[in-house]
Amino acid sequence: MYASLDDAHRAGEDLFLDHCHHTANGNRIIAESIYKFIADQQL
């Protein structure tokens, strides 16, 4: 998940509203990362 967030941050995307709340785009990236992990694990 860190790699996805790092790539988005380096691309200049807004990911956080403050120190602990994600933007809608940040939530999308996190959700996609979690989904990919679960799909890869076939859970």
N, CA, C and O atoms as CSV, one atom per row, in Angstrom:
chain,resi,resn,atom,element,x,y,z
A,1,MET,N,N,0.825,-1.175,0.000
A,1,MET,CA,C,0.000,0.000,0.000
A,1,MET,C,C,0.881,1.255,0.000
A,1,MET,O,O,0.548,2.258,-0.630
A,2,TYR,N,N,2.001,1.182,0.710
A,2,TYR,CA,C,2.877,2.349,0.785
A,2,TYR,C,C,3.346,2.775,-0.607
A,2,TYR,O,O,3.392,3.967,-0.911
A,3,ALA,N,N,3.690,1.816,-1.437
A,3,ALA,CA,C,4.183,2.161,-2.780
A,3,ALA,C,C,3.130,2.918,-3.578
A,3,ALA,O,O,3.458,3.879,-4.274
A,4,SER,N,N,1.880,2.503,-3.488
A,4,SER,CA,C,0.801,3.193,-4.204
A,4,SER,C,C,0.627,4.614,-3.702
A,4,SER,O,O,0.477,5.541,-4.498
A,5,LEU,N,N,0.647,4.794,-2.383
A,5,LEU,CA,C,0.507,6.138,-1.808
A,5,LEU,C,C,1.716,7.000,-2.144
A,5,LEU,O,O,1.573,8.189,-2.427
A,6,ASP,N,N,2.903,6.406,-2.114
A,6,ASP,CA,C,4.116,7.151,-2.436
A,6,ASP,C,C,4.103,7.611,-3.884
A,6,ASP,O,O,4.454,8.755,-4.172
A,7,ASP,N,N,3.705,6.739,-4.796
A,7,ASP,CA,C,3.623,7.112,-6.214
A,7,ASP,C,C,2.633,8.258,-6.417
A,7,ASP,O,O,2.917,9.203,-7.153
A,8,ALA,N,N,1.486,8.175,-5.774
A,8,ALA,CA,C,0.472,9.229,-5.911
A,8,ALA,C,C,0.983,10.542,-5.323
A,8,ALA,O,O,0.762,11.609,-5.896
A,9,HIS,N,N,1.657,10.465,-4.194
A,9,HIS,CA,C,2.205,11.677,-3.567
A,9,HIS,C,C,3.247,12.323,-4.473
A,9,HIS,O,O,3.250,13.540,-4.657
A,10,ARG,N,N,4.115,11.519,-5.028
A,10,ARG,CA,C,5.151,12.047,-5.928
A,10,ARG,C,C,4.544,12.665,-7.184
A,10,ARG,O,O,5.128,13.571,-7.780
A,11,ALA,N,N,3.362,12.170,-7.588
A,11,ALA,CA,C,2.677,12.715,-8.762
A,11,ALA,C,C,1.903,13.992,-8.419
A,11,ALA,O,O,1.295,14.614,-9.291
A,12,GLY,N,N,1.935,14.374,-7.138
A,12,GLY,CA,C,1.292,15.616,-6.736
A,12,GLY,C,C,-0.175,15.489,-6.380
A,12,GLY,O,O,-0.875,16.495,-6.261
A,13,GLU,N,N,-0.649,14.265,-6.210
A,13,GLU,CA,C,-2.053,14.065,-5.872
A,13,GLU,C,C,-2.303,14.373,-4.398
A,13,GLU,O,O,-1.471,14.069,-3.543
A,14,ASP,N,N,-3.463,14.983,-4.106
A,14,ASP,CA,C,-3.850,15.229,-2.725
A,14,ASP,C,C,-4.331,13.923,-2.118
A,14,ASP,O,O,-5.230,13.279,-2.659
A,15,LEU,N,N,-3.738,13.527,-0.994
A,15,LEU,CA,C,-4.080,12.259,-0.364
A,15,LEU,C,C,-4.671,12.444,1.027
A,15,LEU,O,O,-5.446,11.605,1.486
A,16,PHE,N,N,-4.316,13.524,1.696
A,16,PHE,CA,C,-4.741,13.730,3.081
A,16,PHE,C,C,-5.356,15.104,3.262
A,16,PHE,O,O,-4.877,16.093,2.708
A,17,LEU,N,N,-6.438,15.151,4.056
A,17,LEU,CA,C,-7.036,16.427,4.428
A,17,LEU,C,C,-6.267,17.045,5.592
A,17,LEU,O,O,-6.117,18.264,5.674
A,18,ASP,N,N,-5.788,16.195,6.481
A,18,ASP,CA,C,-4.965,16.602,7.616
A,18,ASP,C,C,-4.075,15.420,7.968
A,18,ASP,O,O,-3.854,14.552,7.123
A,19,HIS,N,N,-3.565,15.362,9.174
A,19,HIS,CA,C,-2.596,14.324,9.532
A,19,HIS,C,C,-3.180,12.919,9.635
A,19,HIS,O,O,-2.426,11.949,9.708
A,20,CYS,N,N,-4.523,12.786,9.644
A,20,CYS,CA,C,-5.076,11.432,9.786
A,20,CYS,C,C,-6.307,11.151,8.927
A,20,CYS,O,O,-6.827,10.036,8.967
A,21,HIS,N,N,-6.787,12.118,8.154
A,21,HIS,CA,C,-7.980,11.903,7.326
A,21,HIS,C,C,-7.603,11.962,5.848
A,21,HIS,O,O,-6.946,12.895,5.387
A,22,HIS,N,N,-8.039,10.936,5.124
A,22,HIS,CA,C,-7.723,10.850,3.699
A,22,HIS,C,C,-8.746,11.622,2.869
A,22,HIS,O,O,-9.899,11.781,3.270
A,23,THR,N,N,-8.306,12.095,1.713
A,23,THR,CA,C,-9.223,12.668,0.736
A,23,THR,C,C,-9.945,11.508,0.046
A,23,THR,O,O,-9.604,10.344,0.256
A,24,ALA,N,N,-10.932,11.830,-0.768
A,24,ALA,CA,C,-11.627,10.786,-1.525
A,24,ALA,C,C,-10.633,10.026,-2.408
A,24,ALA,O,O,-10.730,8.806,-2.539
A,25,ASN,N,N,-9.697,10.726,-3.002
A,25,ASN,CA,C,-8.688,10.084,-3.844
A,25,ASN,C,C,-7.778,9.186,-3.013
A,25,ASN,O,O,-7.430,8.087,-3.445
A,26,GLY,N,N,-7.395,9.641,-1.836
A,26,GLY,CA,C,-6.582,8.815,-0.946
A,26,GLY,C,C,-7.312,7.546,-0.548
A,26,GLY,O,O,-6.722,6.466,-0.524
A,27,ASN,N,N,-8.605,7.675,-0.233
A,27,ASN,CA,C,-9.418,6.498,0.104
A,27,ASN,C,C,-9.507,5.531,-1.068
A,27,ASN,O,O,-9.481,4.316,-0.874
A,28,ARG,N,N,-9.612,6.060,-2.280
A,28,ARG,CA,C,-9.684,5.212,-3.475
A,28,ARG,C,C,-8.410,4.393,-3.635
A,28,ARG,O,O,-8.467,3.193,-3.904
A,29,ILE,N,N,-7.266,5.041,-3.471
A,29,ILE,CA,C,-5.984,4.353,-3.620
A,29,ILE,C,C,-5.839,3.265,-2.558
A,29,ILE,O,O,-5.397,2.157,-2.861
A,30,ILE,N,N,-6.205,3.573,-1.329
A,30,ILE,CA,C,-6.122,2.591,-0.249
A,30,ILE,C,C,-7.057,1.422,-0.515
A,30,ILE,O,O,-6.666,0.265,-0.363
A,31,ALA,N,N,-8.301,1.718,-0.915
A,31,ALA,CA,C,-9.266,0.653,-1.192
A,31,ALA,C,C,-8.792,-0.242,-2.330
A,31,ALA,O,O,-8.930,-1.463,-2.256
A,32,GLU,N,N,-8.238,0.350,-3.376
A,32,GLU,CA,C,-7.729,-0.455,-4.492
A,32,GLU,C,C,-6.567,-1.341,-4.047
A,32,GLU,O,O,-6.457,-2.485,-4.490
A,33,SER,N,N,-5.712,-0.830,-3.185
A,33,SER,CA,C,-4.584,-1.616,-2.685
A,33,SER,C,C,-5.066,-2.792,-1.843
A,33,SER,O,O,-4.564,-3.908,-1.980
A,34,ILE,N,N,-6.044,-2.537,-0.969
A,34,ILE,CA,C,-6.599,-3.606,-0.135
A,34,ILE,C,C,-7.293,-4.649,-1.003
A,34,ILE,O,O,-7.125,-5.849,-0.783
A,35,TYR,N,N,-8.072,-4.201,-1.987
A,35,TYR,CA,C,-8.765,-5.129,-2.877
A,35,TYR,C,C,-7.759,-6.005,-3.626
A,35,TYR,O,O,-7.939,-7.219,-3.725
A,36,LYS,N,N,-6.696,-5.381,-4.153
A,36,LYS,CA,C,-5.690,-6.148,-4.892
A,36,LYS,C,C,-5.032,-7.179,-3.982
A,36,LYS,O,O,-4.815,-8.319,-4.393
A,37,PHE,N,N,-4.709,-6.786,-2.738
A,37,PHE,CA,C,-4.093,-7.716,-1.803
A,37,PHE,C,C,-5.014,-8.909,-1.542
A,37,PHE,O,O,-4.568,-10.056,-1.581
A,38,ILE,N,N,-6.294,-8.644,-1.277
A,38,ILE,CA,C,-7.244,-9.730,-1.007
A,38,ILE,C,C,-7.410,-10.621,-2.234
A,38,ILE,O,O,-7.436,-11.846,-2.118
A,39,ALA,N,N,-7.522,-10.004,-3.406
A,39,ALA,CA,C,-7.671,-10.792,-4.627
A,39,ALA,C,C,-6.440,-11.664,-4.864
A,39,ALA,O,O,-6.566,-12.819,-5.271
A,40,ASP,N,N,-5.260,-11.120,-4.613
A,40,ASP,CA,C,-4.022,-11.884,-4.799
A,40,ASP,C,C,-3.925,-13.049,-3.807
A,40,ASP,O,O,-3.355,-14.091,-4.131
A,41,GLN,N,N,-4.476,-12.879,-2.611
A,41,GLN,CA,C,-4.447,-13.916,-1.590
A,41,GLN,C,C,-5.577,-14.935,-1.776
A,41,GLN,O,O,-5.592,-15.979,-1.125
A,42,GLN,N,N,-6.501,-14.628,-2.652
A,42,GLN,CA,C,-7.683,-15.458,-2.929
A,42,GLN,C,C,-8.455,-15.741,-1.643
A,42,GLN,O,O,-8.843,-16.875,-1.364
A,43,LEU,N,N,-8.667,-14.664,-0.862
A,43,LEU,CA,C,-9.418,-14.803,0.399
A,43,LEU,C,C,-10.910,-14.619,0.153
A,43,LEU,O,O,-11.705,-14.699,1.091
